[in-house]
Amino acid sequence: MKNVHFYILIVLLLSSCATVLNNRYEQITFASDVQKTIVLNNDTLFINRERSVTVQRNKQPLDVKFLNDTNHIQIKPSNPFNYLLNAYPTPLFWTGFLIDKNNPKRYNYPRYIYFSSGDSAVGYSKIIPPSQFILQNNNIVKVTPLKLIGLVNPGINLSLERLHNSKFSSQISISALTQPEGNVLSGFVGYQNSFEEKYFVSNFKNKRIYFALETDYLNRAYKTVGNFGPGASFDDSIGMQYLDTIRVKHQQFSVTPKLGIQYYLSQHLVVDMYFGLGLQWRKVVHSERINESDKLVYPRHPNIYDYMIRPMDGLKVSLPLNLRVGWAFR
């Protein structure tokens, strides 16, 4: 049994990453914005928007001919990522590169091949762009489900995005803020509005990657109960703390660059995920206090509620992270 394990170990060490991980065959999806008929490996294929084909890996380019046309294209293979994993040092050093050198399994053809009627007859793209049906639905109304259960600024959000073309869009959002769950608040009123400009850096078949710049304004007010004393530290105010019902007014304005991706689950259903890193000006003011000179006593174990009511007037980091679900229409 030990000899069997030894031989298996030797085989794995001598085998390269591409030999072990890659299949001998792979799938290519041909697509076109107009109907085309091509000849591939002596097989005639009719492409009506899309057609998937299984081909054998090879270091030689794939020759694609167009029916009733003298033009043809050659699709060149490339080295997959797992071939580069041979650089990882092993007891046999980088022998995987030598084993993979003439192995056809080390090569990958592009996953997508797209022919456009606007391109030259001998050109192709490795990216399938969004269909015209998707781009024609240039209005997207969205909701933000997770905002309903947010810990800091929960609310009901509604957004409208307008696509200007395949590269640019504008979006406005309005939110009616709701009282955070579990906090001692009364008379809560608040709203949040934002405006966003998007630039789509990549357009794929059913997803679009974008950079955006968002400006956001929030305003809310409420009454709550705070713990006050002569010092902000819990230890500094032991024996001298008291509860006070106060009114809190909270305003903030942020400017945030964002990176996001839109997934089209259908021609109409869209999921928009994003995150950002920016600056936020925040102002939190207390009023209706018993003694204005006393300070809000911070608990020994800070929490979200404590974070919300701390008085301040200055800059903080803005870190938005969320997703929206939308419906696209004309």
PLY file of the C-alpha trace (Angstrom):
ply
format ascii 1.0
element vertex 330
property float x
property float y
property float z
element edge 329
property int vertex1
property int vertex2
end_header
0.00 0.00 0.00
2.89 2.34 0.76
4.29 1.75 -2.74
0.93 2.68 -4.30
0.85 5.95 -2.38
4.43 6.63 -3.39
3.70 6.14 -7.10
0.57 8.33 -6.90
2.62 11.09 -5.27
5.32 10.85 -7.97
2.70 11.06 -10.74
1.12 14.16 -9.21
4.50 15.83 -8.78
5.48 15.10 -12.37
2.13 16.24 -13.76
1.71 19.88 -14.59
-1.19 22.04 -13.45
-2.72 22.24 -16.94
-2.49 18.46 -17.41
-4.24 17.81 -14.10
-6.81 20.60 -14.10
-7.78 21.17 -17.75
-10.18 19.12 -19.79
-9.19 18.14 -23.32
-12.25 19.95 -24.64
-13.68 23.40 -24.01
-16.75 25.36 -25.02
-16.85 28.50 -27.16
-19.92 30.68 -27.59
-20.20 32.42 -30.96
-22.50 35.44 -31.10
-23.46 38.05 -33.67
-25.81 41.00 -33.93
-26.92 39.69 -37.34
-27.49 36.16 -38.59
-24.29 34.52 -39.84
-23.25 31.12 -41.15
-19.71 29.98 -40.46
-17.61 26.91 -41.22
-15.61 25.53 -38.29
-13.65 22.28 -38.49
-15.55 21.38 -41.68
-18.88 21.82 -39.86
-21.37 24.44 -41.00
-22.86 26.41 -38.10
-25.78 28.80 -38.29
-25.54 31.62 -35.72
-28.78 33.29 -34.75
-27.54 35.65 -32.04
-25.70 32.88 -30.13
-24.38 29.37 -30.69
-22.22 27.30 -28.31
-19.70 24.84 -29.75
-17.37 22.29 -28.12
-13.84 22.28 -29.56
-10.65 20.42 -28.74
-7.83 22.37 -27.14
-4.92 22.96 -29.44
-1.95 25.26 -29.82
-2.98 25.97 -33.42
-5.42 28.82 -34.16
-9.02 27.97 -34.97
-9.83 28.78 -38.58
-13.33 30.22 -39.00
-14.70 30.78 -42.48
-17.82 32.67 -43.46
-20.18 30.88 -45.82
-20.41 32.44 -49.29
-17.54 34.71 -48.40
-13.82 34.57 -49.05
-13.00 36.15 -45.69
-11.97 34.10 -42.70
-10.55 34.70 -39.22
-8.09 32.86 -37.04
-8.85 32.62 -33.33
-5.58 32.38 -31.44
-5.30 30.38 -28.18
-3.70 31.67 -25.01
-2.23 30.19 -21.85
-4.77 29.69 -19.05
-4.14 30.84 -15.50
-3.55 27.34 -14.18
-0.58 27.01 -16.56
1.06 29.87 -14.66
0.58 27.93 -11.42
3.55 25.84 -12.52
5.69 28.69 -11.19
4.82 27.56 -7.66
7.98 25.90 -6.28
7.78 22.15 -5.66
10.42 19.52 -4.77
10.86 19.03 -8.53
11.09 22.79 -9.08
9.33 24.00 -12.29
9.21 20.77 -14.29
5.49 21.45 -14.93
6.45 24.05 -17.53
8.44 21.43 -19.44
5.61 18.88 -19.32
3.08 21.48 -20.45
5.25 22.82 -23.24
3.78 20.65 -26.01
0.59 19.57 -24.28
-2.52 20.91 -26.08
-4.36 21.05 -22.74
-2.27 24.05 -21.75
-4.12 26.26 -24.26
-7.41 28.12 -23.99
-9.47 29.65 -26.77
-11.54 32.73 -25.91
-14.76 31.83 -24.15
-16.78 34.26 -26.29
-16.40 35.24 -29.94
-18.58 38.12 -31.11
-19.05 39.26 -34.71
-20.47 42.73 -35.24
-22.00 43.95 -38.49
-20.29 47.27 -37.83
-16.82 45.70 -37.75
-14.74 44.59 -40.66
-15.44 41.11 -41.97
-12.20 39.76 -40.55
-12.60 41.18 -37.04
-14.08 39.80 -33.84
-14.39 40.67 -30.17
-13.84 38.50 -27.10
-16.72 40.22 -25.29
-20.41 39.86 -26.08
-21.94 43.33 -25.56
-25.39 43.90 -24.02
-28.24 43.32 -26.43
-30.00 46.30 -27.93
-33.12 45.27 -26.01
-31.26 45.90 -22.75
-29.85 49.26 -23.85
-33.22 50.37 -25.19
-34.73 49.93 -21.72
-33.06 53.15 -20.65
-35.03 53.75 -17.44
-34.46 51.65 -14.31
-36.54 52.07 -11.18
-34.91 50.50 -8.12
-35.46 49.69 -4.47
-32.88 48.92 -1.77
-34.20 45.95 0.25
-31.39 45.88 2.84
-31.98 49.53 3.76
-35.24 48.51 5.44
-33.25 46.64 8.10
-30.21 48.93 8.26
-28.66 49.51 11.68
-27.70 53.18 11.26
-29.94 54.78 8.61
-32.85 52.42 7.90
-35.56 53.61 5.54
-37.61 53.12 2.42
-35.56 53.94 -0.66
-36.61 54.55 -4.26
-34.16 55.26 -7.11
-34.49 56.12 -10.77
-31.59 55.66 -13.20
-31.62 57.10 -16.71
-29.24 55.63 -19.31
-27.98 58.32 -21.68
-26.03 55.89 -23.88
-23.91 52.74 -23.49
-21.34 54.62 -21.37
-23.12 57.18 -19.18
-26.14 57.33 -16.89
-27.58 59.51 -14.10
-29.38 58.37 -10.98
-31.43 60.08 -8.27
-32.48 58.44 -5.00
-34.87 59.49 -2.26
-35.34 57.80 1.10
-37.87 58.23 3.87
-35.87 57.32 6.97
-37.48 55.16 9.62
-36.81 54.78 13.33
-33.93 52.35 13.99
-35.08 49.14 15.60
-34.35 48.74 19.30
-33.29 52.35 20.02
-35.01 54.62 22.52
-36.25 57.27 20.07
-39.44 59.30 19.75
-40.71 61.88 17.28
-38.38 60.54 14.59
-38.44 62.38 11.23
-35.82 62.17 8.49
-35.00 61.92 4.83
-32.02 61.17 2.62
-31.44 62.19 -1.02
-28.60 61.44 -3.41
-27.50 62.12 -6.97
-25.09 59.91 -8.88
-23.30 59.99 -12.23
-22.10 56.67 -13.66
-19.51 55.80 -16.27
-19.64 52.22 -17.57
-16.09 51.05 -18.15
-17.08 47.57 -19.43
-20.23 46.27 -21.09
-20.72 42.52 -21.25
-23.57 40.29 -22.33
-25.53 40.53 -19.09
-23.40 42.66 -16.78
-22.00 46.18 -16.79
-19.13 47.44 -14.63
-19.09 51.11 -13.71
-17.38 53.88 -11.79
-19.63 56.47 -10.19
-19.50 59.70 -8.21
-22.28 60.11 -5.67
-23.33 63.12 -3.59
-25.61 62.35 -0.65
-27.46 64.51 1.89
-29.18 63.27 5.08
-31.28 65.17 7.59
-33.05 63.71 10.62
-34.24 64.74 14.07
-35.60 62.86 17.08
-35.85 62.78 20.86
-33.96 60.28 22.94
-32.60 59.63 26.39
-28.90 60.08 27.03
-26.60 59.48 29.98
-24.80 62.68 31.04
-22.16 63.69 33.55
-19.21 66.04 34.14
-16.88 63.85 32.04
-17.32 61.97 28.78
-15.53 58.89 30.13
-17.67 56.41 32.04
-15.08 56.21 34.84
-14.86 60.02 35.15
-18.59 60.33 35.87
-19.20 57.42 38.27
-21.74 58.49 40.90
-22.57 61.74 39.07
-24.40 60.44 36.00
-28.02 61.22 35.22
-30.50 60.56 32.42
-31.75 63.43 30.31
-34.34 63.54 27.53
-32.79 65.53 24.67
-33.51 66.44 21.10
-30.93 65.36 18.50
-30.52 66.98 15.07
-28.32 65.09 12.63
-27.15 66.34 9.22
-24.56 64.87 6.91
-23.27 65.46 3.40
-20.96 63.03 1.59
-19.10 62.81 -1.71
-18.15 59.26 -2.58
-16.47 57.62 -5.60
-17.97 54.16 -6.11
-17.30 50.97 -8.03
-20.28 48.83 -8.99
-21.64 46.13 -11.23
-25.09 45.73 -12.74
-26.34 42.21 -13.45
-29.19 41.78 -15.91
-31.08 38.67 -14.83
-33.43 39.31 -17.77
-34.12 42.16 -20.18
-35.95 43.94 -17.35
-34.76 42.58 -13.97
-31.53 44.22 -12.77
-29.38 43.75 -9.66
-27.01 46.65 -8.88
-24.19 46.01 -6.35
-21.66 48.64 -5.31
-19.19 49.84 -2.71
-17.39 53.13 -2.25
-14.88 55.11 -0.24
-15.31 58.84 0.25
-15.57 61.75 2.69
-18.55 62.73 4.81
-19.24 65.93 6.70
-21.39 65.19 9.74
-23.02 67.54 12.24
-24.86 66.18 15.31
-26.28 68.76 17.74
-28.09 68.30 21.08
-30.77 70.67 22.39
-33.31 70.84 25.23
-30.65 69.77 27.71
-30.88 70.14 31.52
-27.27 71.31 31.78
-25.46 72.34 28.59
-22.05 72.15 30.28
-22.31 68.43 31.07
-21.11 65.89 28.53
-22.64 62.79 27.03
-21.11 59.83 28.88
-19.85 57.17 26.50
-20.44 53.57 27.64
-17.56 51.22 28.30
-18.69 49.09 25.33
-19.61 51.41 22.42
-22.57 50.44 20.21
-24.51 51.71 17.21
-26.89 53.73 19.37
-23.99 55.48 21.10
-22.42 56.19 17.72
-25.63 57.79 16.39
-26.10 60.42 19.12
-22.50 61.54 19.69
-22.24 65.31 19.07
-19.77 66.27 16.38
-19.08 68.71 13.55
-16.43 67.48 11.15
-15.29 65.03 8.50
-15.51 61.26 8.60
-14.92 58.42 6.14
-17.89 57.29 4.05
-18.07 53.55 3.21
-21.29 52.73 1.34
-21.87 49.05 0.56
-25.25 47.83 -0.65
-27.31 46.40 -3.49
-30.37 47.56 -5.36
-32.97 45.57 -7.28
-34.51 47.29 -10.28
-36.89 46.99 -13.21
-35.77 48.38 -16.60
-38.27 49.84 -19.03
-38.50 52.24 -21.96
0 1
1 2
2 3
3 4
4 5
5 6
6 7
7 8
8 9
9 10
10 11
11 12
12 13
13 14
14 15
15 16
16 17
17 18
18 19
19 20
20 21
21 22
22 23
23 24
24 25
25 26
26 27
27 28
28 29
29 30
30 31
31 32
32 33
33 34
34 35
35 36
36 37
37 38
38 39
39 40
40 41
41 42
42 43
43 44
44 45
45 46
46 47
47 48
48 49
49 50
50 51
51 52
52 53
53 54
54 55
55 56
56 57
57 58
58 59
59 60
60 61
61 62
62 63
63 64
64 65
65 66
66 67
67 68
68 69
69 70
70 71
71 72
72 73
73 74
74 75
75 76
76 77
77 78
78 79
79 80
80 81
81 82
82 83
83 84
84 85
85 86
86 87
87 88
88 89
89 90
90 91
91 92
92 93
93 94
94 95
95 96
96 97
97 98
98 99
99 100
100 101
101 102
102 103
103 104
104 105
105 106
106 107
107 108
108 109
109 110
110 111
111 112
112 113
113 114
114 115
115 116
116 117
117 118
118 119
119 120
120 121
121 122
122 123
123 124
124 125
125 126
126 127
127 128
128 129
129 130
130 131
131 132
132 133
133 134
134 135
135 136
136 137
137 138
138 139
139 140
140 141
141 142
142 143
143 144
144 145
145 146
146 147
147 148
148 149
149 150
150 151
151 152
152 153
153 154
154 155
155 156
156 157
157 158
158 159
159 160
160 161
161 162
162 163
163 164
164 165
165 166
166 167
167 168
168 169
169 170
170 171
171 172
172 173
173 174
174 175
175 176
176 177
177 178
178 179
179 180
180 181
181 182
182 183
183 184
184 185
185 186
186 187
187 188
188 189
189 190
190 191
191 192
192 193
193 194
194 195
195 196
196 197
197 198
198 199
199 200
200 201
201 202
202 203
203 204
204 205
205 206
206 207
207 208
208 209
209 210
210 211
211 212
212 213
213 214
214 215
215 216
216 217
217 218
218 219
219 220
220 221
221 222
222 223
223 224
224 225
225 226
226 227
227 228
228 229
229 230
230 231
231 232
232 233
233 234
234 235
235 236
236 237
237 238
238 239
239 240
240 241
241 242
242 243
243 244
244 245
245 246
246 247
247 248
248 249
249 250
250 251
251 252
252 253
253 254
254 255
255 256
256 257
257 258
258 259
259 260
260 261
261 262
262 263
263 264
264 265
265 266
266 267
267 268
268 269
269 270
270 271
271 272
272 273
273 274
274 275
275 276
276 277
277 278
278 279
279 280
280 281
281 282
282 283
283 284
284 285
285 286
286 287
287 288
288 289
289 290
290 291
291 292
292 293
293 294
294 295
295 296
296 297
297 298
298 299
299 300
300 301
301 302
302 303
303 304
304 305
305 306
306 307
307 308
308 309
309 310
310 311
311 312
312 313
313 314
314 315
315 316
316 317
317 318
318 319
319 320
320 321
321 322
322 323
323 324
324 325
325 326
326 327
327 328
328 329
